[in-house]
Amino acid sequence: MNGTLLPNTPIAVDFWQIRKCSHVRLFFLSHMHSDHTIGLSSTWKNPLYCSPITAKILRYKLQVKSKWINPLEVGVCHMLPLDDCRIETVSVTLIDANHCPGSVMFLFQGYFGTILYTGDFRYDPFMLAGPPLRNLKIDVLYLDNTNCDPEQWLPSRQEATEQIKELIEKHPFHDIVIGLYSIGKESLLVDLAKTFQSWVVVSPQRLELLTLLEIEHVFSASDGDGRIRAVEQSEVNYSNMMHWNSIHPTIAILPTSRKVKVWHKDIYVVPYSDHSSYDELIEFVSAIKPSTIIPVVRTKQCISHFTRYLSSEKATYSIKIPDSVKSFMKSQDKSSKEDILRLKVSCRQIPRGVEFESNENNLQCSADLNRTRESLEGTLKSVKKIIPMKEEECNTDHCNWSLECGRAPVPLTESTVLVSDTNDNPFTSPASDICEIYKNEYEMPSASSSPKDMNVTVISDSSMLCKETSQVMNDSISILPCKRRKKLDSRTFYHQVERYFKRYYI
């Protein structure tokens, strides 16, 4: 992964792994290529600094919230605090990196010396023609070494563009497919559109991005508007080439300096690169003469090629971190660890089990039942006068017991709970009474009882429930629902009682 943490500082560039940089205060983004944004997403919650164009792309592609993005004008020196009390600051200057829209180099100056971070860049003499790099002593140079290979020759982008034009001119009756990354080489497409007087067909997503960047209007999202089409580089493969050629003769061009295997005769690779060539890197380093070079691409160790161009003046000072910066870095590290611990605790899945109402709710429920007791007795008496009930339909003892307990025999549902007899629970009764109440009911959820000396499973059968209950009347019994149930409160219980009376007695 590209990106770095500047040693002895609370500064990170193109580095977004928070757990590895909990001491960092300032985060910088050089450009929006995916290898420089690993770990950066819409959930980012730290101040971030970049160029204004990169800020637009960042909001569009990754949906990072605007309150965390701080655009800095290119070519202007900005002073940023490195501690809470604003005693220590760092000066930051953004320099055009000549790589892709919004790409910049960062020049940092502070108690740690002078550091130049190139990110990805294509060297051009204009970079050293004026301030801030002209005649400036660089202590540490973070160098883009993507093409640091003396065996590889790369033309300039103007020369590579001419090669692409020649290929297109040799195929006047072919459609042209250009394989690109999501960002970059827009100037090439504009040049080709003007040269061949053709719209460049792109996807709707790429067109939205180009519109956002205010690129010259030579693009269309409608198929057939032009013979030049820009697609993702990964789309240029053998199967797509067969499909495109079955519709109309087509050639594909890959403008890249990477080594690419070609699997089709109509695919052409042109060494068009947005990274500095080896000769350009030598020219850049020899002009700057830094004291130390650190490669941006860590997998390519090519420092030996630049040793003779380093400054002869060795750094004679040792970096001393100011106390205010030390204090801030430690506090940031501590708070970050606390946040991580809090996140781990909150993410634990604690089994909730069966939920019961609090004692306060149960007491309130009991009071509500007592208040409704008289009204229920009156209702039952009036029903008996209107509709005489048979003995088998309503057992007098059964009904009297139900009213004495404050409820009628309610059919078992997923919100019904049978628990052992305790003085604290208003919904309790001896096991024998439970059998008597529920012996004429129909079906109930699957249940399990846990006697002290035996394991008994109560199946959804009322008769079996009574048999098993009579055997374990002195033990505890609990009926569990098939799925999560709602809490049993006074309102729910009252509605069940009311439904029962309406169904059987009215």
C-alpha angles and dihedrals in degrees: 000000000000117000137077147216111232106233118246091011138091089236130115128182121199088343118123108165099116096189090059095047106036090144094060121112103173124050121190130193118201098191143332104262111131096241088062097047102052106144095017114117144143090284093065111132108178133090110272129191127205143131120295093251092049088050090058093049092045092055092045101046104030101022093227109175115259093232090070096047118087113185114207122202114246117247095019126109112238125195115215128181121246097193141032096259094049092234094126121047139175126217114224126191123186117215125191107257096199090224113105136333109306096006115145143171119231124226111196123191124180146102088320094060128245120327127182117197109190098185106188110339144159109220120237126172090238088074091070098034096088144008141344097029100034111109091349121145111230117202098186127018119195099201131199100232099173093126098030095137121119089201093059119081120201127187122219117268090254091055092046090050090055090052090054092049091052091053092052092048090054090057104046094160098045131094113240123225118191116198112212142156118257091263127031143049093056089138089059092055092048090051092050092047092054095043096051097031093234137129115246109232114218137166119273090249093054090045090055090052093047090050090050090052090048092233115175110283105254097116134098135182095207118101114237096028092110143003093238117079128181118209138165111284091239090061092065099090139126098270094049091047090055090049095048093047091050088061099038135341106278139180125195126213124199110197100199142119092217121105105257127183112229115215099176132054093228095057115097127190117209119189095237108150138178090200125085117264121235092260091050091051091052091051092048096048094043090054096048098039098198122194093230135017125205117185117234091211100057094192091067111066105190102142091120089072091062102039095103091052096056121110116273089217108091120208107259097184131079121224113251115194111222115244093240090055092046091052093049094048091052093048091049091050092051095047091047092053090050091051091050092049091048090050092051092050093047092049094056113112104228111192108242097197119184114348120219130186119255121260089255091056091046092052090049090049091051091051091051091051092051090051091051094044096085092047091051092050090051091049092050093049092050091049091052090054092050100040118025109220127218120238093244092051095053125018108209094214089047093053094043092051091048092053093044089055090050098249143067124240099281120195113253114260137168089274094053119104127188114199137173120279111275133156094233098058116075091200099065135111138162115282092246091056090049089057091049093050098047102035093098096044123108120224136350137182122277110280141186131206126203111206119183097247103027144030112239125182115206110210125205093272122107095209093052090046091058093047094050092042093053089056095051102032091133094050130074121267129191127184113208124200126240090240139009111301135203121254115274105237132166095265094053092047093049091052091051091051091048092050091049094053092046091050101046108023107030 
